[in-house]
Amino acid sequence: MTQALDPTEVTLPLVEIFETVEGEGTAAGFPTVFVRLFGCPLRCSWCDTTYSYAPHRAEMTLTINEIAERVSAYKAIRVCLTGGEPLMYRERSAALLNALAALAHIVDIHVETSGAIDIAPFLESVASDKVRYIVDYKLPTSGESGKMHLPNLECLRPQDELKFVIATDQDFELACHVLETYRPDGTPLFSPVWGEMEPRELVQRILERGLSRVKLNLQIHKVIWRPKQRGV
């Protein structure tokens, strides 16, 4: 990713930009601006943002500068770049990350990526230490586990996160296998599929297995608001 892009001309398709509290991960509870790009190459069975990819359409198309201006209009000092798959636009995604990182008041930009996109080029072209990656490793229940880019596991840094969305015993066992085999840096998150696995059941499994590095990851926005409510 060496090509310089003009942020006043380069555009990206979006679903929404809004301010709320982060619902999951290590930043859960903090006021955060969500920038949701349109489009995703995966079709996970439990996806809760199906409105972010075809056959739906993008709600708007903005230049990178316009996106940064909208983010600046909010008071939150944290940004979540999400989708869909926010890294699928490659150089344009990297240019957006650099523009957001250049905002003086922003202290944290976490990128929710599917695990199917190579994050190594972004680590090279986006130098700001404000930017970190939450790689969502797809397990068998998702239907997309075969599309994971395994070298990502070796790229993760201590500030990054590795999320596993778990619905079944098979999902849990593969998540444990990935952690034991690759021993990735970054915080491992185990998240129960809403309505499929009870949080207390997943807690028991974590404790029984002695997974002392794993953080239980609950989607608190689905507790505060209706599970399918948007813009929250």
N, C-alpha and C positions, 0 to 999 in steps of 0.2 A: 504494500500500500504506500507507494511513493508519490502518487499523483496529487498535486495541490488542487483543491477544489475551492471555488468561490462560494462562500456561505451566503452571499446575497443572491445567487442564481440557482444553486443546487437545491432541489426540492425532495421532500419525502412525503409519502401518504400516511395519514394518521387516522386513528379512531377517536381519540380524545386526549385532552390535557386538563387535569384537575388537581386540586389540593385536598388531601385528606391525611389520616394517619396511616403509616405503613402497617399492613396487616400481618406480615410474617417475616421470618428471617431475624438476623441479629439486630436489625434496626426497627423491629416491631414496636409500634406505639409512638414513634416520632412523627411529627408533622412532615409531610413529604409531598412534593409535586410529582404526579405520575404523568409520564409522556408515553402514550401507548401507540406504537407504530402499527400500521396495517400489514397483514400478510404473515403466513407461516407455512413452511414446507411439510410440517407434520400434522397428523390428525389423531391426537391422543383420545382414547375412549372416554376419559373423565374430564376432558377440557372444559373449563368454566368460562372461557372467553371465546366461544365459537363465533361471536360477532366480529372478531378481529381478522377473519380471513374469508376467502371466497366460499360460497356464492354471495356473501355480503360484500359491500363496497366501502371504500374509505370514506370517512365523513368529511375529510378536508385534505388539501395538499398545501404544504407550507414550505417556504425556504428555511434553511438552517437558521439564519438570522431571525426570522419570524418566530420560530420555535423558541429560540433563546430569549427573545423579547417577552413571549408569553410566560415563560418560566420565571423571568425576573419580576413579573407583575404580582407574583405571590410572595408571601412572607416566609415560607418554609425555606430552610437552608439545606435540605436534602432533596435529591431527585432520584426517582426510580424510572429507568428506561426499560420499557417492557413491550409486550405485544400480545398475541402473535410472537414472532421471532424478530427482535429488534436488530440483530446483527446480520440479517440476510441481505442487507443492502451494501455490505462490505465497505468500500471506500466512503460512501455517503454516511453510513453508520458511524465510521471512525471520525469523519469530519464533524458530525453532530456531537459526538462525545468530547472532542477537543473544544468545540464552541461552548458547550455547557461547563466544561472544566475551567474555561477562561472567565466565567462569571465569578467575580470576587467574593460574593456573599455565599456561594455554594461551598459546602464543606464535604459532601459525600454524594457520589453518583454510583448507585448500584444497578447493574445491568442483569436483568432476568433473561437468561439465554437457555435454549432447549437442550444443549449438549450435542446437537447434531452439527453445529457450526464450529469450525476451528477458531479458538480464541487466540492462538499464538500471534497472528498478524496484528491483532488489536493491542496485544501487550507490547508489540514493537512500535506501533504507530501512534498510540495514545499514551503519552509519557506521564501524565498527571497522576500523582498518588491519591487524588480524590476518587479516581475511578477504580471500581472493583467489580468482580463478576460472580454471579450466582448461577452456577451450572446445574440445571435440572436434569439429572440422569434418569432417563426413562426406563421404567421397569416393565416386566412382561404384561401386566394388566393394561398398560397404556396402549399396547399394540405397536409400539415404535421402538422397542429396545434394541432392535437390530441396526438402527440408524445412528447409534451413539458414536461420536468421534473419540475413541479411547485415549489418544495422545493428550486430550484436554486434562486428563487426570494428573498428568505429569507437569502441566503448566500452572496449576493452581498455586496461589501464594497464601501466606497466613491470613491476609485480609479478605480473601475470597471465601465463598461458601459452596458446598456441594449438597444439593437437595435431592432427596429421594421421596417420591410420593407413593405411599404404600397402601395397598388394598387387601393383599392376601399373604399367606405364608410364603408362597413362592417369591413374591416381591420382597418380603423381609429378608429371606435367605440370600437373594442375589445382592441386595444392598450390603449385607454383612460381608459377602464374598468380595465385592468390589473394594470395600474399605480394607479388608485383610490382605488382599492381593496387591493393591496399588499403593496403599498407605498415603493417600494424597494430603497435601497441606491444605489449609483452609478448614473452616468449621463445617462438619457434617450435620445436616438437618434431616430428621425423619419426620415426615408429615403424613398423617392418616388421610386417606381419601374421604372427603366429606360424605357421610351417609353410608360408607362401606366398611370402615374399621373404626371402632370406638377408641377414642384417645387413651382411655385407661388400659385398654388391651395392648396398645402399642407401648405405653409406658412400662407395663409388666414385662414385655418382651425385651425392651431395652435394658431393664434392670437385671433380668435373669441372664442375659447374655454378657453382662458386665461392660456395656458400651459406654464407658465413662467420658469419652470425647464427644458423643452424639448429643445434639440438642433437639428436644422435642419441638416441633414446629407446627403450631396451631394457627389457623387463619382467623385472627380475631375480628376482622371486618365482617365475617359471616356470623359472628356472635352479636356484634353491635347492630348490624343492619340485616335485612333479608339476604339470604345466601346468593340470590341472583341479581341483587340490586346493583346497578352501574353507577359510576361516578362517585364512589365512596371509598 
